[in-house]
Amino acid sequence: MAHDTEVLVLGGGSTGCGIARDLAMRGLEVTLVERGNLTDGTTGRMHGLLHSGGRYAVSDQASAVECIEENEILREIAGHCVELTGGLFVQRPEDPDDYFREKLEGCRDCDIPARVLSGREAREVEPYLAKDVKRAIQVPDGAVDPFRLCVANAIDAENYGARIETHAEVIDLLRDGDDIYGVTVRHDSGPGKHTHKTPGTTEDITAEYVVNATGAWAGQIGAMADLDVEVRPSKGVMTIMNVRQVDTVINRCRPKGDADIIVPHETTAILGTTDEEVSDPDDYPEEKWEVDMMIDTLSELVPILEEARTIRSFWGVRPLYEPPGRGTKDPTDITRDFFLLDHAERDGVSGMSSIVGGKFTTYRAMAEEISNHVCDQLGVRASCATAKEALPGSENLAVLEEGMDDFGLRSPIARRSKQRLGSRSQEVLETDDPNPVVCQCEGVTRAEVQDAIEQSGSDLNAVRIRTRASMGNCQGGFCCANMANELHPEYDEETTREALDELFQERWKGERHALWGEQLSQAMLNYALHATTMNRDNDPASRTEGVDYGVFDSGAQTASPARSDGGKRTDGGDRADGSRSSSDLRSDGGER
């Protein structure tokens, strides 16, 4: 039987894109399908930590060893996605001495470089640490941009001939008896680049082998073929601050608990996280108290967080997996190791395997293991090269660092652009056309936005994850319209308006959890800019018949990206300086 592709990869997160790259580099014909954008699931909703393994050095040493090994590999092959921040496991007076010793011994047992710092030495590294911090363990944690790394894997897979289809949702597995031979997908706007307002289609994609790399959704995919994949999704909240209050990853050195890490990421700091098991990875509560707990608890480590500006919060779902029979009740006790489920061996159904569990830091190792398995199943003799071959953008980084004055640009904008683009800088930025700044908060230029549009079509959220445009303090208030303007003249007005609304709505989803103080003022300004100045809440210019201007006089509004009443508070918690009160200022004002 002829197939459309040799290997079909389901899921466009870090693991799926890593698998597509690995197999394509080995010479196989690969197709990857993802229901949303790349990183739409867990990958796009993590805190950006490049694990040293120290986090698991006591509770899960096998995972710790995997982490330090992959940490060192990613520093080499994905340098333009990684920042070498270092990390501190910080002990407060109330934290147990025994656990501090166990953490230090565990790091050394796992070959994780670890050094003890006194409280004074730790504050020399991070001046905003609390003055009563006793001591800390220094480890080689880092920060990683999951969007940039995932896209780089997808680009390289395409360079080796893979087909990458986003906005292509799997709606059925194709099964003949005890053999799975493909899937049916529903394209949002047809195959290829996403274009808003374009009618979608369905497509059967057949393959010699199918890889289920959908993470927390692996159980839902398995159920389409009556296979039981026992994923246990666990949600966690992350809260983003307006600046980097720290330049080092800060971990709380205690056995376990919520709100115990701060990750400096690009221009921000990300606070995390919680660990609560949920039944549906698409439908779970986003609790306001979780955001408050992040700030209140982590302020014990870095007190300046109490007075800092919060710009948004988001929730992600971990794809935890535990082999049958263990019965662990607390999700924090479930191993972070990954598992390859061969459904032919386990369930008597050939043609598909699932890869579950794991962490972002170990995505490449997960991809290597299942790619080896796929090659064995297909009789292909080819070895893995992903640990040695740099990702697009990470070649010759040393040369780039020496040449930051390229293109006649000596500004911080040029430096930010080159850090994002890495070795692709010359290809993207060397243009005869005007190249103004489109996003002032993140320093994103028109050339970068146009490069991202060329990759992703009219999907401005795909542009966002490729460039960071709209991810700064204004949360798109000033740059969303500028980004949409770059869709002209290739896309018409209706397509452009829908793309703009979708981007702004995505920004609002996380911002509505942070409506107090200065961020409330920012949200109100964004509302005025988009819903009033641009009339996006009730646009009379788009109507062909009588317009009832009375709605403006009465103050009534139709559904809009940011409701003007969304930021109201009645508890009197605002301070005169616009900051957040630790006792009574909560995020309930952000509920729609």
C-alpha positions as CSV (number, residue, x, y, z in Angstrom):
1,M,0.0,0.0,0.0
2,A,1.3,3.4,-1.0
3,H,1.5,6.0,1.8
4,D,1.5,9.8,1.8
5,T,4.5,9.8,4.2
6,E,6.8,7.4,5.9
7,V,6.4,8.8,9.4
8,L,3.5,10.9,10.7
9,V,4.2,12.9,13.9
10,L,1.3,14.1,15.9
11,G,2.0,17.2,18.0
12,G,3.9,20.4,17.3
13,G,5.5,20.9,20.7
14,S,9.2,20.6,21.5
15,T,9.1,16.8,21.4
16,G,7.1,16.5,18.2
17,C,9.3,19.1,16.4
18,G,12.4,17.4,17.8
19,I,11.2,14.0,16.4
20,A,10.4,15.5,13.0
21,R,13.9,17.1,12.8
22,D,15.7,13.9,14.0
23,L,13.9,11.6,11.5
24,A,14.2,14.0,8.6
25,M,17.9,14.3,9.3
26,R,18.1,10.5,9.0
27,G,16.6,10.7,5.5
28,L,13.0,9.6,6.3
29,E,10.0,11.3,4.7
30,V,8.2,13.0,7.6
31,T,4.9,14.9,8.1
32,L,4.0,16.7,11.3
33,V,0.5,17.9,12.2
34,E,-0.4,20.3,15.0
35,R,-3.9,21.5,15.9
36,G,-2.8,25.1,16.6
37,N,0.4,27.0,16.4
38,L,3.7,25.3,17.1
39,T,4.1,25.3,20.9
40,D,0.3,25.5,21.3
41,G,0.2,23.0,24.2
42,T,2.6,22.5,27.1
43,T,5.7,23.8,25.3
44,G,4.3,27.3,25.0
45,R,3.1,27.4,28.6
46,M,6.3,26.6,30.6
47,H,8.5,28.8,32.7
48,G,11.5,28.8,30.4
49,L,13.8,26.9,32.8
50,L,16.7,25.0,31.2
51,H,17.2,22.4,34.0
52,S,20.6,21.7,35.5
53,G,18.9,18.7,37.1
54,G,19.3,20.2,40.6
55,R,15.5,20.4,40.9
56,Y,15.3,16.6,40.9
57,A,18.6,15.7,42.5
58,V,16.9,14.4,45.6
59,S,13.5,13.1,44.5
60,D,14.3,11.8,41.0
61,Q,17.9,11.3,40.3
62,A,17.4,9.5,36.9
63,S,15.7,12.6,35.7
64,A,18.4,14.8,37.2
65,V,21.1,13.0,35.2
66,E,19.1,13.3,32.0
67,C,18.7,17.0,32.6
68,I,22.4,17.9,33.1
69,E,23.3,15.8,30.1
70,E,20.8,17.6,27.9
71,N,21.5,20.9,29.4
72,E,25.1,20.7,28.2
73,I,24.0,19.6,24.7
74,L,21.4,22.4,24.3
75,R,24.0,25.0,25.3
76,E,26.0,23.8,22.3
77,I,23.3,23.2,19.6
78,A,20.8,25.9,20.6
79,G,23.0,28.8,21.8
80,H,20.7,31.5,20.3
81,C,17.8,30.1,22.4
82,V,19.6,29.7,25.7
83,E,20.8,32.3,28.3
84,L,23.4,31.0,30.7
85,T,21.9,32.6,33.8
86,G,23.1,30.1,36.4
87,G,20.8,29.1,39.3
88,L,20.6,29.3,43.1
89,F,18.8,27.0,45.5
90,V,18.2,29.4,48.3
91,Q,17.6,28.5,51.9
92,R,15.6,30.6,54.2
93,P,15.8,30.4,58.0
94,E,12.7,28.2,58.2
95,D,13.9,25.8,55.5
96,P,15.4,22.5,56.8
97,D,19.2,22.1,57.0
98,D,18.9,18.3,56.4
99,Y,17.3,18.9,53.0
100,F,19.9,21.5,52.0
101,R,22.6,18.8,52.7
102,E,20.6,16.2,50.7
103,K,20.3,18.6,47.8
104,L,24.0,19.3,47.7
105,E,24.9,15.6,48.0
106,G,22.3,14.7,45.3
107,C,23.8,17.2,42.9
108,R,27.2,15.8,43.4
109,D,25.9,12.2,43.0
110,C,24.4,13.2,39.6
111,D,27.5,15.1,38.4
112,I,25.8,18.4,38.6
113,P,28.3,21.2,39.3
114,A,27.3,22.6,42.7
115,R,28.9,25.1,45.0
116,V,27.7,26.4,48.4
117,L,27.4,30.2,48.8
118,S,26.9,32.0,52.1
119,G,24.0,34.4,52.4
120,R,26.3,37.3,51.8
121,E,27.8,35.7,48.7
122,A,24.4,34.8,47.4
123,R,23.3,38.5,47.7
124,E,26.4,39.6,45.9
125,V,25.2,37.5,43.0
126,E,21.5,38.6,43.4
127,P,21.3,41.9,45.4
128,Y,17.5,41.7,45.7
129,L,17.5,38.4,47.7
130,A,16.0,38.7,51.1
131,K,18.4,39.8,53.8
132,D,17.7,36.8,56.0
133,V,18.6,34.2,53.3
134,K,21.0,31.8,55.1
135,R,22.9,30.3,52.2
136,A,22.5,28.9,48.7
137,I,23.7,26.1,46.3
138,Q,24.9,27.5,42.9
139,V,24.1,25.2,39.9
140,P,24.2,25.6,36.1
141,D,20.5,26.3,35.5
142,G,19.7,28.5,32.5
143,A,16.8,30.2,30.7
144,V,15.6,29.0,27.3
145,D,13.1,30.4,24.8
146,P,10.8,27.5,24.1
147,F,9.2,29.3,21.1
148,R,12.4,30.0,19.4
149,L,13.8,26.5,20.0
150,C,10.7,24.8,18.8
151,V,10.4,26.8,15.7
152,A,14.1,26.3,15.0
153,N,13.6,22.5,15.1
154,A,10.6,22.8,12.7
155,I,12.6,25.0,10.3
156,D,15.4,22.5,10.2
157,A,13.0,19.6,9.7
158,E,11.6,21.5,6.7
159,N,15.2,22.1,5.5
160,Y,15.6,18.3,5.4
161,G,12.3,17.8,3.5
162,A,9.7,17.4,6.2
163,R,6.1,18.8,5.8
164,I,5.0,20.8,8.8
165,E,1.2,21.5,9.1
166,T,-0.1,23.7,11.8
167,H,-3.8,24.4,12.4
168,A,-4.4,20.8,11.4
169,E,-6.4,19.0,14.2
170,V,-6.4,15.2,14.3
171,I,-10.1,14.2,14.4
172,D,-9.6,10.4,13.8
173,L,-7.0,7.7,13.6
174,L,-7.2,5.5,10.5
175,R,-7.2,1.9,11.7
176,D,-7.6,-1.3,9.7
177,G,-8.1,-4.2,12.2
178,D,-5.1,-4.2,14.5
179,D,-3.0,-1.7,12.3
180,I,-3.0,2.1,12.5
181,Y,-2.0,3.6,9.2
182,G,-2.7,7.3,9.4
183,V,-5.1,10.0,10.6
184,T,-7.8,12.3,9.4
185,V,-7.1,16.0,10.1
186,R,-9.3,19.0,9.9
187,H,-7.4,22.0,8.4
188,D,-8.4,25.3,9.8
189,S,-7.8,27.2,6.5
190,G,-6.5,24.5,4.2
191,P,-3.0,22.9,4.0
192,G,0.0,25.2,4.1
193,K,0.3,28.6,5.8
194,H,-2.6,29.7,7.9
195,T,-4.9,32.4,6.4
196,H,-7.8,33.7,8.4
197,K,-11.3,33.6,6.8
198,T,-10.2,30.9,4.4
199,P,-12.5,27.8,4.4
200,G,-11.0,24.7,5.9
201,T,-10.8,21.2,4.6
202,T,-10.3,17.6,5.9
203,E,-7.5,15.4,4.8
204,D,-6.6,11.7,5.3
205,I,-2.8,11.4,5.8
206,T,-1.5,7.9,5.6
207,A,1.8,6.7,6.9
208,E,3.9,3.7,7.4
209,Y,4.3,4.7,11.1
210,V,2.5,7.1,13.4
211,V,4.1,8.8,16.4
212,N,1.8,10.2,19.1
213,A,3.8,13.1,20.6
214,T,0.8,15.1,21.8
215,G,1.9,15.3,25.5
216,A,-1.0,15.9,27.8
217,W,-3.4,15.1,25.0
218,A,-1.8,11.7,24.2
219,G,-4.7,9.9,26.0
220,Q,-7.3,11.6,23.8
221,I,-5.4,10.6,20.7
222,G,-5.1,7.0,21.9
223,A,-8.8,6.8,22.7
224,M,-9.5,7.4,19.0
225,A,-8.2,3.9,18.4
226,D,-9.5,2.4,21.7
227,L,-6.0,2.6,23.3
228,D,-5.5,3.5,26.9
229,V,-2.7,6.0,27.4
230,E,-2.7,6.8,31.1
231,V,-1.5,10.4,31.0
232,R,-2.2,12.4,34.2
233,P,-2.3,16.1,33.3
234,S,-1.2,18.4,36.0
235,K,-1.8,22.2,35.8
236,G,0.6,24.9,36.9
237,V,0.4,28.7,37.0
238,M,3.1,31.1,35.9
239,T,3.0,34.9,36.6
240,I,5.1,37.3,34.5
241,M,6.6,40.4,36.0
242,N,7.4,43.6,34.0
243,V,11.2,43.5,34.4
244,R,13.9,41.1,35.5
245,Q,14.0,41.4,39.2
246,V,16.7,38.8,39.1
247,D,19.3,37.7,36.5
248,T,19.8,34.2,38.0
249,V,17.2,31.4,38.3
250,I,16.1,31.4,42.0
251,N,14.8,28.1,43.5
252,R,13.5,27.6,47.0
253,C,15.6,24.9,48.7
254,R,12.9,22.9,50.5
255,P,11.4,19.4,49.9
256,K,8.5,20.5,47.7
257,G,5.8,23.1,47.5
258,D,4.1,25.6,45.3
259,A,5.6,29.0,44.3
260,D,9.3,28.0,44.5
261,I,11.0,29.3,41.4
262,I,11.8,32.6,39.6
263,V,13.2,32.4,36.1
264,P,14.7,35.5,34.4
265,H,13.4,35.3,30.8
266,E,14.3,37.8,28.1
267,T,13.0,41.2,29.4
268,T,10.9,39.7,32.2
269,A,10.9,37.4,35.2
270,I,8.5,34.4,35.4
271,L,7.2,33.2,38.8
272,G,6.1,29.6,39.2
273,T,4.4,27.3,39.9
274,T,1.7,25.0,41.1
275,D,1.1,21.3,40.6
276,E,-2.5,20.2,40.6
277,E,-3.9,17.2,38.7
278,V,-6.7,17.9,36.3
279,S,-9.0,15.6,34.2
280,D,-9.1,17.6,31.0
281,P,-6.0,19.4,29.6
282,D,-8.3,21.8,27.7
283,D,-10.7,22.6,30.5
284,Y,-9.6,23.4,34.0
285,P,-10.1,26.4,36.4
286,E,-7.7,29.3,36.4
287,E,-7.9,30.3,40.0
288,K,-7.2,33.9,41.0
289,W,-5.7,32.9,44.4
290,E,-2.9,31.0,42.5
291,V,-1.6,34.3,41.1
292,D,-1.6,36.0,44.5
293,M,0.2,33.0,46.0
294,M,3.0,33.2,43.4
295,I,3.7,36.8,44.4
296,D,3.1,36.6,48.1
297,T,5.2,33.4,48.6
298,L,8.1,34.3,46.2
299,S,8.3,37.7,47.8
300,E,9.7,35.9,50.8
301,L,12.8,35.2,48.6
302,V,12.8,38.4,46.6
303,P,10.9,41.1,48.5
304,I,10.9,43.6,45.7
305,L,8.3,41.4,43.9
306,E,5.7,42.7,46.4
307,E,6.0,46.1,44.8
308,A,6.6,45.1,41.2
309,R,4.3,45.3,38.3
310,T,2.6,42.1,37.1
311,I,1.8,42.1,33.4
312,R,0.1,38.7,32.9
313,S,-0.4,35.1,34.1
314,F,-0.9,31.9,32.3
315,W,-1.5,28.2,33.1
316,G,0.1,25.2,31.5
317,V,-0.5,21.4,31.8
318,R,2.3,18.9,32.4
319,P,2.0,15.6,30.5
320,L,2.8,13.4,33.5
321,Y,2.8,9.7,33.0
322,E,3.1,6.9,35.6
323,P,3.2,3.2,34.6
324,P,0.2,1.3,35.8
325,G,0.1,-0.1,39.3
326,R,2.1,2.6,41.1
327,G,-1.0,4.6,42.3
328,T,0.8,7.8,43.3
329,K,-1.8,10.3,44.6
330,D,0.3,13.5,44.8
331,P,1.3,14.7,41.3
332,T,4.5,16.2,42.7
333,D,5.7,12.6,43.5
334,I,5.2,11.3,39.9
335,T,8.5,10.9,38.1
336,R,9.4,13.4,35.4
337,D,11.0,10.7,33.4
338,F,9.7,9.9,29.9
339,F,8.3,6.6,28.5
340,L,8.0,5.1,25.1
341,L,4.8,3.1,24.7
342,D,5.0,0.6,21.8
343,H,1.3,-0.1,21.1
344,A,2.1,-3.3,19.1
345,E,4.0,-4.7,22.1
346,R,1.7,-3.4,24.8
347,D,-1.8,-3.5,23.1
348,G,-1.4,-5.7,20.1
349,V,-2.1,-2.7,17.7
350,S,0.7,-2.0,15.2
351,G,1.7,1.1,13.4
352,M,1.9,3.6,16.3
353,S,3.9,4.4,19.4
354,S,3.3,7.1,22.0
355,I,6.0,9.1,23.8
356,V,4.8,10.5,27.1
357,G,6.1,12.2,30.3
358,G,9.4,14.0,30.3
359,K,10.4,17.7,30.4
360,F,11.2,20.4,28.0
361,T,14.9,20.1,28.8
362,T,14.9,16.5,27.7
363,Y,12.9,16.9,24.5
364,R,15.9,16.1,22.3
365,A,16.7,12.8,24.2
366,M,13.0,11.8,24.0
367,A,13.1,12.5,20.2
368,E,16.2,10.5,19.8
369,E,14.8,7.5,21.7
370,I,11.6,7.3,19.7
371,S,13.3,8.0,16.4
372,N,15.6,5.0,17.1
373,H,12.5,2.9,17.7
374,V,10.8,4.1,14.5
375,C,13.9,3.3,12.5
376,D,14.0,-0.2,14.0
377,Q,10.3,-0.7,13.0
378,L,10.9,0.5,9.5
379,G,14.2,-1.3,9.0
380,V,16.2,2.0,8.5
381,R,19.8,2.0,9.5
382,A,20.6,5.6,10.3
383,S,22.1,7.2,13.4
384,C,21.0,10.3,15.4
385,A,23.0,13.5,14.7
386,T,20.9,16.0,16.7
387,A,23.3,16.2,19.6
388,K,26.0,17.5,17.4
389,E,24.3,19.5,14.6
390,A,23.5,23.1,15.6
391,L,19.9,24.3,15.0
392,P,19.3,27.1,12.5
393,G,20.3,30.3,14.1
394,S,22.9,28.7,16.4
395,E,25.8,28.3,13.9
396,N,28.8,30.6,14.4
397,L,27.5,32.4,17.4
398,A,31.0,33.5,18.4
399,V,31.4,35.4,15.1
400,L,28.1,37.1,15.7
401,E,29.1,38.3,19.2
402,E,32.2,39.9,17.7
403,G,30.1,41.6,15.0
404,M,27.3,43.3,16.8
405,D,27.9,46.5,14.7
406,D,26.8,44.8,11.5
407,F,24.4,46.6,9.2
408,G,25.4,50.0,10.7
409,L,23.3,49.4,13.8
410,R,24.9,50.1,17.2
411,S,21.6,50.4,19.2
412,P,20.2,48.0,21.8
413,I,17.6,47.1,19.1
414,A,20.3,45.6,16.9
415,R,21.6,43.6,19.8
416,R,18.1,42.3,20.7
417,S,17.4,41.3,17.1
418,K,20.7,39.5,16.7
419,Q,20.2,37.6,20.0
420,R,16.8,36.4,18.7
421,L,17.9,35.6,15.2
422,G,21.4,34.2,15.9
423,S,23.2,33.2,12.7
424,R,20.1,34.1,10.7
425,S,20.6,37.8,11.5
426,Q,22.3,38.7,8.2
427,E,19.7,36.8,6.1
428,V,16.8,38.6,7.8
429,L,18.1,42.1,8.7
430,E,20.2,42.9,5.6
431,T,17.5,44.7,3.6
432,D,17.3,47.8,1.3
433,D,13.8,48.5,2.6
434,P,13.1,50.7,5.7
435,N,13.4,48.7,8.9
436,P,11.7,50.6,11.7
437,V,10.9,49.2,15.1
438,V,7.4,47.6,15.1
439,C,7.3,46.5,18.8
440,Q,9.0,49.0,21.1
441,C,8.8,46.9,24.3
442,E,10.8,44.0,22.8
443,G,12.7,45.9,20.1
444,V,11.3,43.9,17.2
445,T,11.9,45.4,13.7
446,R,9.8,45.2,10.6
447,A,12.3,42.8,8.9
448,E,11.8,40.3,11.7
449,V,8.0,40.6,11.5
450,Q,8.0,40.2,7.7
451,D,10.3,37.1,8.1
452,A,7.8,35.6,10.5
453,I,4.8,36.4,8.3
454,E,6.6,34.6,5.4
455,Q,6.9,31.5,7.6
456,S,3.4,31.5,9.2
457,G,0.9,33.4,7.0
458,S,-1.7,35.7,8.5
459,D,-1.5,34.2,12.0
460,L,-0.1,37.1,14.1
461,N,0.1,34.8,17.2
462,A,2.6,32.7,15.1
463,V,4.4,35.9,14.4
464,R,4.4,36.6,18.1
465,I,6.1,33.4,19.1
466,R,8.7,33.8,16.5
467,T,9.7,37.4,17.3
468,R,8.3,38.2,20.9
469,A,6.4,41.2,19.4
470,S,3.5,42.1,21.7
471,M,5.0,40.2,24.7
472,G,6.4,43.2,26.6
473,N,4.9,45.6,29.1
474,C,2.2,47.0,27.0
475,Q,1.0,43.5,26.0
476,G,0.3,44.5,22.5
477,G,-1.4,47.8,23.2
478,F,0.9,49.8,21.0
479,C,2.2,47.2,18.6
480,C,-0.7,44.8,17.7
481,A,-2.0,47.3,15.1
482,N,1.6,47.8,13.8
483,M,2.0,44.0,13.4
484,A,-1.4,43.7,11.6
485,N,-0.4,46.5,9.2
486,E,2.5,44.4,8.0
487,L,0.0,41.9,6.6
488,H,-0.8,44.5,3.9
489,P,-0.9,44.2,0.9
490,E,-0.7,40.4,0.8
491,Y,-3.9,40.0,2.9
492,D,-7.2,41.9,2.6
493,E,-8.8,44.0,5.3
494,E,-11.2,41.4,6.6
495,T,-8.4,38.9,7.0
496,T,-6.2,41.5,8.7
497,R,-8.9,42.6,11.1
498,E,-9.6,39.0,12.2
499,A,-5.9,38.4,12.7
500,L,-5.6,41.5,14.8
501,D,-8.6,40.6,17.0
502,E,-7.2,37.1,17.5
503,L,-3.8,38.4,18.6
504,F,-5.2,41.0,20.9
505,Q,-7.6,38.5,22.5
506,E,-4.7,36.1,23.1
507,R,-2.9,38.9,24.9
508,W,-6.0,39.8,27.0
509,K,-6.4,36.2,28.2
510,G,-3.4,36.4,30.4
511,E,-3.5,40.1,31.2
512,R,-7.0,39.9,32.8
513,H,-5.4,38.0,35.8
514,A,-3.2,41.0,36.6
515,L,-5.5,44.0,36.7
516,W,-4.3,46.1,39.6
517,G,-2.1,49.2,39.9
518,E,-0.1,50.2,36.8
519,Q,-1.2,47.1,34.8
520,L,-4.9,48.1,35.3
521,S,-4.0,51.5,33.9
522,Q,-2.2,49.8,31.0
523,A,-5.2,47.6,30.3
524,M,-7.6,50.6,30.3
525,L,-5.3,52.4,27.9
526,N,-5.1,49.3,25.6
527,Y,-8.9,49.2,25.7
528,A,-9.1,52.8,24.7
529,L,-6.6,52.4,21.9
530,H,-8.3,49.3,20.3
531,A,-11.9,49.4,21.3
532,T,-12.5,53.2,21.2
533,T,-9.9,54.8,19.0
534,M,-10.1,51.9,16.5
535,N,-13.8,51.2,17.2
536,R,-13.1,47.5,17.6
537,D,-15.8,47.0,20.1
538,N,-18.7,48.4,18.0
539,D,-17.5,49.5,14.6
540,P,-20.2,51.6,12.9
541,A,-18.0,51.9,9.8
542,S,-18.5,48.1,9.1
543,R,-22.3,48.4,9.0
544,T,-24.4,48.9,5.9
545,E,-27.6,50.0,7.6
546,G,-28.8,52.3,10.4
547,V,-26.3,52.8,13.2
548,D,-27.5,53.3,16.8
549,Y,-25.0,55.8,18.1
550,G,-26.9,55.8,21.4
551,V,-24.8,52.8,22.5
552,F,-21.8,55.1,22.9
553,D,-23.8,57.7,24.8
554,S,-25.2,55.1,27.2
555,G,-21.8,53.5,27.8
556,A,-23.0,50.0,26.7
557,Q,-20.5,47.8,24.9
558,T,-20.7,44.7,22.8
559,A,-18.3,41.8,23.4
560,S,-14.7,43.1,23.1
561,P,-11.1,42.0,23.7
562,A,-10.9,44.1,26.9
563,R,-14.1,45.0,28.8
564,S,-13.9,48.5,30.2
565,D,-15.4,47.2,33.5
566,G,-12.9,44.3,33.7
567,G,-10.5,46.3,35.8
568,K,-12.9,47.7,38.4
569,R,-12.3,47.1,42.0
570,T,-14.5,47.9,45.0
571,D,-12.3,46.8,47.9
572,G,-10.3,50.0,48.0
573,G,-7.0,48.1,47.7
574,D,-5.2,50.4,45.3
575,R,-2.3,52.3,46.8
576,A,-1.6,55.9,46.0
577,D,1.5,54.9,44.0
578,G,-0.4,52.4,41.9
579,S,1.3,49.3,43.5
580,R,-0.4,46.2,44.9
581,S,-1.4,45.8,48.5
582,S,-0.2,42.6,50.0
583,S,-3.2,42.3,52.3
584,D,-6.2,42.9,50.2
585,L,-5.3,43.7,46.6
586,R,-6.3,40.7,44.5
587,S,-6.7,39.8,40.9
588,D,-10.5,39.4,41.1
589,G,-10.9,42.6,39.2
590,G,-9.7,40.8,36.1
591,E,-12.6,38.4,35.8
592,R,-14.8,38.8,32.8
